Amino acid sequence: MRAVDLTGASRELLAPCCSGCVWWLTRPGISAGPSLRAEWEREAEGEAGFFGRALVDGDAVIGWMHVAAAHLTPRARCLPAGPPSPDAYLLTCAYFYDEEYLHGFRLLLQEIEAALKHRRVKALEAFGLRHTRPGDSFRGYFRGLNLFNPDVLEGGGFTRVQEKGEVARFRLDLGALVGAPRRSAAWEQVTAPAGTQPVC
């Protein structure tokens, strides 16, 4: 498996339900123009070189995640526990054909973190539910709610920074990530606190 940057040149990897989605790009009650999604992709790509990453295995697409600078996500300013921090990028959504493929979700999340750290982004934030049901333990993202599983986020090193109602905002300071190749001798010798993970 490998991770591929989502850009204008690779957007065909997205399913139709995602390639035209503007939920994070609009405020409640405000309709989107026909070119909003394309404009957002260009702006996000112009800032970071991508607007997300996809996980592929050969010719098969496993799933993808979208991410952008906080100021490019107007909906986040309206969410409970918002707005996101101005120095952060926001993990907006994820789509996996197998919603319970938690290993793939975690792998792609680490790839996103590594890509942002390489681009000198200070932090990654995400919105999640405060509580989940027992049957949600293998799902990292809840499509119908556009929110992440807090247990999965916290297991990946995120901490809660604000809560309001059933929504919480989580933050991962990317400077705390250890830059060592996975499965390397260097990583085996690192003494790291809980939540620290290797990034390529």
C-alpha positions as CSV (number, residue, x, y, z in Angstrom):
1,M,0.0,0.0,0.0
2,R,1.1,3.6,-0.6
3,A,-0.3,7.0,0.0
4,V,-0.9,9.5,-2.9
5,D,-1.3,13.2,-2.6
6,L,-4.8,14.4,-3.5
7,T,-4.4,17.2,-6.1
8,G,-6.1,18.4,-9.2
9,A,-4.2,15.7,-11.1
10,S,-5.3,12.8,-8.8
11,R,-8.8,13.9,-7.9
12,E,-10.3,11.1,-10.1
13,L,-9.4,8.8,-7.2
14,L,-12.3,10.3,-5.2
15,A,-15.8,8.8,-5.3
16,P,-18.5,11.2,-6.7
17,C,-20.0,11.7,-3.2
18,C,-16.7,13.3,-2.2
19,S,-15.5,14.9,-5.4
20,G,-18.4,17.4,-5.3
21,C,-18.8,17.8,-1.6
22,V,-18.8,21.3,-0.3
23,W,-20.1,20.7,3.3
24,W,-16.8,22.0,5.0
25,L,-16.5,24.8,2.5
26,T,-19.9,26.5,3.3
27,R,-21.6,28.0,6.2
28,P,-25.1,26.7,7.2
29,G,-27.8,28.1,5.1
30,I,-25.5,29.5,2.4
31,S,-25.6,27.8,-1.0
32,A,-22.4,27.0,-2.9
33,G,-21.6,28.2,-6.4
34,P,-20.8,25.6,-9.0
35,S,-17.1,26.4,-9.0
36,L,-16.6,26.5,-5.2
37,R,-15.2,22.9,-4.9
38,A,-12.6,23.4,-7.7
39,E,-11.6,26.8,-6.3
40,W,-11.1,25.3,-2.8
41,E,-9.0,22.5,-4.2
42,R,-6.8,24.9,-6.1
43,E,-6.4,27.2,-3.0
44,A,-5.7,24.3,-0.6
45,E,-3.2,22.8,-3.1
46,G,-1.5,26.2,-3.6
47,E,-0.9,26.4,0.2
48,A,0.3,22.9,1.0
49,G,0.7,21.1,-2.3
50,F,-2.3,18.9,-1.7
51,F,-5.8,18.9,-0.2
52,G,-5.5,15.4,1.3
53,R,-4.1,11.9,0.7
54,A,-5.4,8.7,-0.7
55,L,-4.4,5.2,0.3
56,V,-4.0,2.8,-2.7
57,D,-3.1,-0.8,-3.1
58,G,-2.0,-1.4,-6.6
59,D,-4.9,-0.1,-8.7
60,A,-7.4,-0.3,-5.9
61,V,-8.3,2.8,-3.9
62,I,-8.7,1.9,-0.2
63,G,-9.8,5.3,1.1
64,W,-8.8,8.9,1.5
65,M,-8.7,11.9,3.9
66,H,-9.1,15.6,3.3
67,V,-7.1,18.2,5.1
68,A,-6.7,22.0,4.7
69,A,-5.6,25.1,6.6
70,A,-8.2,26.1,9.2
71,H,-9.0,29.4,7.4
72,L,-10.1,27.3,4.3
73,T,-12.9,25.6,6.2
74,P,-15.8,28.0,6.9
75,R,-18.0,25.3,8.4
76,A,-15.5,24.7,11.2
77,R,-16.0,28.2,12.5
78,C,-19.7,27.4,13.0
79,L,-19.3,24.0,14.7
80,P,-19.7,23.5,18.5
81,A,-16.2,23.4,20.1
82,G,-14.9,25.6,17.2
83,P,-13.4,27.5,15.7
84,P,-10.1,25.6,15.0
85,S,-6.9,27.2,16.0
86,P,-5.5,29.6,13.3
87,D,-2.1,27.9,13.3
88,A,-3.6,24.4,12.6
89,Y,-4.6,22.4,9.6
90,L,-8.0,20.7,10.0
91,L,-8.6,17.1,9.2
92,T,-12.1,17.5,7.7
93,C,-13.2,14.1,6.6
94,A,-12.3,10.5,5.7
95,Y,-13.8,8.0,3.4
96,F,-12.9,4.3,3.4
97,Y,-14.8,1.7,1.3
98,D,-14.6,-0.6,4.3
99,E,-15.6,1.7,7.2
100,E,-14.2,-0.6,9.8
101,Y,-10.8,-0.9,8.2
102,L,-9.2,0.8,11.2
103,H,-5.6,-0.2,10.3
104,G,-5.9,1.7,7.0
105,F,-7.5,4.7,8.7
106,R,-4.6,4.9,11.2
107,L,-2.0,4.3,8.5
108,L,-3.4,7.1,6.3
109,L,-3.7,9.4,9.3
110,Q,0.0,8.9,10.0
111,E,0.8,9.7,6.4
112,I,-1.2,13.0,6.6
113,E,0.7,13.9,9.8
114,A,4.1,13.2,8.2
115,A,3.2,15.2,5.1
116,L,2.1,18.2,7.2
117,K,5.1,18.0,9.5
118,H,7.4,18.0,6.4
119,R,5.6,21.1,5.3
120,R,6.3,22.7,8.7
121,V,2.6,22.9,9.8
122,K,2.4,23.3,13.6
123,A,-0.6,21.3,14.4
124,L,-3.4,19.1,13.1
125,E,-6.9,19.5,14.6
126,A,-10.2,17.5,14.1
127,F,-13.7,17.5,15.4
128,G,-15.1,14.4,17.0
129,L,-18.0,13.2,19.1
130,R,-17.5,13.2,22.9
131,H,-19.0,9.8,23.2
132,T,-19.5,6.9,20.9
133,R,-21.4,3.6,20.9
134,P,-19.7,0.3,21.6
135,G,-20.2,-0.8,18.0
136,D,-18.2,2.2,16.7
137,S,-14.8,1.0,18.1
138,F,-13.5,0.0,14.6
139,R,-14.6,3.1,12.8
140,G,-12.5,6.2,12.7
141,Y,-15.0,8.5,11.0
142,F,-18.7,8.8,11.1
143,R,-19.9,9.7,7.6
144,G,-23.4,10.8,8.5
145,L,-22.1,13.2,11.1
146,N,-18.9,14.4,9.5
147,L,-17.1,13.8,12.8
148,F,-14.3,11.6,14.0
149,N,-14.2,8.8,16.6
150,P,-12.6,10.4,19.7
151,D,-11.1,7.1,20.9
152,V,-9.2,6.7,17.6
153,L,-8.0,10.3,17.7
154,E,-6.8,10.1,21.3
155,G,-5.1,6.7,20.5
156,G,-3.2,8.6,17.8
157,G,-1.9,11.2,20.1
158,F,-4.6,13.9,19.8
159,T,-5.8,15.7,22.9
160,R,-9.1,17.4,23.6
161,V,-8.8,21.1,23.6
162,Q,-12.5,22.2,23.7
163,E,-15.9,20.6,24.2
164,K,-19.4,21.9,23.6
165,G,-22.4,19.6,23.8
166,E,-21.5,16.3,22.1
167,V,-18.8,17.8,19.9
168,A,-15.2,18.1,20.9
169,R,-12.2,19.6,19.1
170,F,-8.9,17.6,19.2
171,R,-5.4,18.8,18.5
172,L,-2.1,17.1,17.7
173,D,1.0,19.3,18.0
174,L,3.1,18.0,15.0
175,G,6.3,19.2,16.6
176,A,6.0,16.4,19.1
177,L,6.2,13.7,16.4
178,V,9.5,11.9,16.1
179,G,10.9,12.0,12.6
180,A,12.2,8.5,12.2
181,P,11.5,5.9,9.4
182,R,9.1,3.2,10.4
183,R,10.7,-0.1,11.4
184,S,14.1,1.5,11.7
185,A,16.8,0.8,14.2
186,A,16.7,4.5,15.1
187,W,13.0,4.2,16.1
188,E,13.6,1.2,18.2
189,Q,16.1,3.2,20.3
190,V,13.8,6.1,20.9
191,T,12.3,6.5,24.4
192,A,9.1,8.4,23.7
193,P,6.0,9.3,25.7
194,A,2.7,7.7,25.1
195,G,1.0,9.0,22.0
196,T,4.3,9.6,20.2
197,Q,4.5,7.9,16.8
198,P,7.1,7.6,14.0
199,V,6.6,9.6,10.9
200,C,8.5,9.3,7.6
